[in-house]
Amino acid sequence: MAKPPPISGKTLRIALLAILVVAALVALNVLVDWLSNHSPSGTLLSAGAGVLLFWTLLLVAWSQQDRLRGLWNRLGGIADADATPIPAQRLLNLFVISFVVLFVETMLIRYIGSQTRIFAFYKNIPLIGAFLGLGIGCYRGNGGRREALLFLAAVAAIGLFFSLVAQSLGAVLGLSAASASSEQVFGYTLQGGPSLALQVTANLHIGLFCVAVFLALAATFGLLGQILARSFDELPRLRAYTTNILGSLAGLAAFVLVSRLNTPPWIWFIVGLIPMLWWLGRGRALRAGLIIIAVAAAVVAPSMHHTIWSTYQKLVGRPVLNGYQIDISDAFYQVAFDLSPAAVAQYAYNPMPTYDAEFSGIAKLDRVLIVGAGSGNDAAAALRAGSGHVDAVDIDAEIVKLGKEHHPEHPYDDARVTVIVDDARSAFKTLEAGSYDAVIFGMLDSHTQLAASSVRLDNYVFTQESFSAAAHLLRPGGTLSVSAVTATEWHRARYASMLEHACGAPVRQQNFDVRTVYQCQATVADPDPSATGRMLAAPVDDWPFPYLPERGIPTSYLIVIGMLAIASIYWFRRNGVGKVDLTPLNMHMFFLGAAFLLMEVYAINRLALLFGTTWLVSAVSIAAMLVEIVAANLVVGVLRIDLRPYAYIGLAILLLAGWHFGPDIVVGKGETAALAYALFLLSPVFCAGVVFASSFSRTANPGTALGANILGAVLGGWSEYATMATGIRFMALIALGLYLASFIFFLRLNRKSAVAGTARSEAA
């Protein structure tokens, strides 16, 4: 292949212009940040600047699409012709690309969700965009150095956008979410409800933004999908699939490690993108790849104030007057205030009266439990109220660390305070029942989603079962106190009713603007909190959505998902996928993918109740599923008989059993029982792995079959939103229905093979 032409002066001018644009964006971002901290109207200025910048860039890109396409092609032209890899390299080729797929997919899901809070609500969009791109890329196939180089450039562009633009855009998107949905959005209160015009405008704004991000991710991961398909085509089917799973497992383990070490995003980008150099060989392509990776790491490295990427979320801390403010994903979380009597006397008023109100009217405070302890305001209030001992529970050790370093009253340095880093529901199961005079729920409203699930970090904390579990920890006459942002009447009434039934006693409310403190004294324990919650139409562990007024998918979600579905169809047809025959094999693989992703999310939601609503639990659950798939591959490879009919029977039995027996049957019965239930819940994965491995090993076109399977996962991802209406346990039945559809096409596939075999025999 001829070498690409030298870079022209025109290209250099375009590159210089791009550098100037980046510099301007950085300057604008700094200005917006300064305005938001020093101007009363800073939030509006930030939102307006973000919206103006986003649509200006979009219009410029649209008007210059021909030049951008030429520059895109020139970048791809740097790569030399692909050399056919020697056989010894083929397994490594597939392992490396599988590592990159899962690492970068998880990395971008976390980074995008942390930079733009709208994806805490529409959290499936980055995940499904990645699946859509991988599926289409596998259909197209034949990827190599060119696609590897273009992928690096695309990831760098995504990092640039979400580092410099999305933060200033996030404020207006959050307001749009509050305007467009019946869901209660933390931090936004619209008195009297939004007008119809505002709802339509807000939904369109969110939808267009989500579609743009969705298609950008689909295009980016489509490049990886092409390389993945080519790697599969070079190997025997079952061996290739096992290698793919092992590479994915390594990618997931690597991202768990960098997350556990609280590393910043620029580390993630380097770790995730460096393996792509494997595909670039030597020479100009390798040098270009190194430059792009360096740029990608550089554009996500800057941060404002003191930024910490904890295991769960992005924390931003900065000193403010008389305290230290902590934001989560650039949205306000709390201020570590000095609320000591001397400080309050200087203020001439108490700026945060809710903390002292949590302990008002409680006569005995020998032992206190605080969940959602945060930076220490609740613990400081407990000490001021005369508590003998305080157990302070928070899921994020980094928030506690910020409190230790910056809280003016230093409550965590007091010998009477014991810090417990744990999920609240997990702590309820391990702490001694009937041992506390007061159990305090701090401000637990979450800004962060749980991996690939609609459930956010705090959702299981505000269920009827959770309140009843907290009441069981109280001594007779002990006080249960909940502080929450319940800005609407239905939300306040819901919490009051739930606590009244958890305590068996009336609830006292103290309102402080949008914040409310609820208190009750436990008298009798609710014997069946799940039934009580359903009777009250309140959140329960099977329907953990405290911010939805009723069961059902909000119209705003339906509108945005509808826009995304139209975008998906457009992307299918634009890439030629609409012309692919709907063969029995492709449809069989499609429904297997849809059912598997839904079953994966279902298992994560269930296990979160047993082991805590943490990102690590999600990662370990996914890793366990990958290990089961490897085991299924080994079984299929060793036995060499068609086990699919038996595997389908096993799937039906196990999914029905999982639907019937919820995690409540083992809650509080020890770790052994919890682990046994986890194995039972994950056992359908082995059966599904046997079906997939058997079908995949028999296909003549592995890239197309893999593409159909991944595209099916897109359907499974959208189906997960049905939990807002049906509850979590019903997901097992939806997955069973999808597996039934795959079984029907399996029967058609076998019938077609039998007919073909008969025809060959007759011809012979």
Helices and strands as residue ranges (DSSP letters): H 9-38, H 42-63, H 65-76, H 87-115, G 117-120, H 124-140, H 145-164, H 166-180, H 196-233, H 237-260, H 265-273, G 274-279, H 284-300, E 306-309, E 314-320, E 323-328, E 331-337, H 341-347, H 354-357, E 367-371, H 377-384, E 389-394, H 397-406, G 411-413, E 417-421, H 424-430, E 436-441, G 459-462, H 464-472, E 474-485, H 489-503, E 508-512, E 515-521, H 529-535, H 555-574, G 577-579, H 584-611, H 615-639, H 644-660, G 663-665, H 671-697, H 702-719, G 720-722, H 723-726, H 730-763
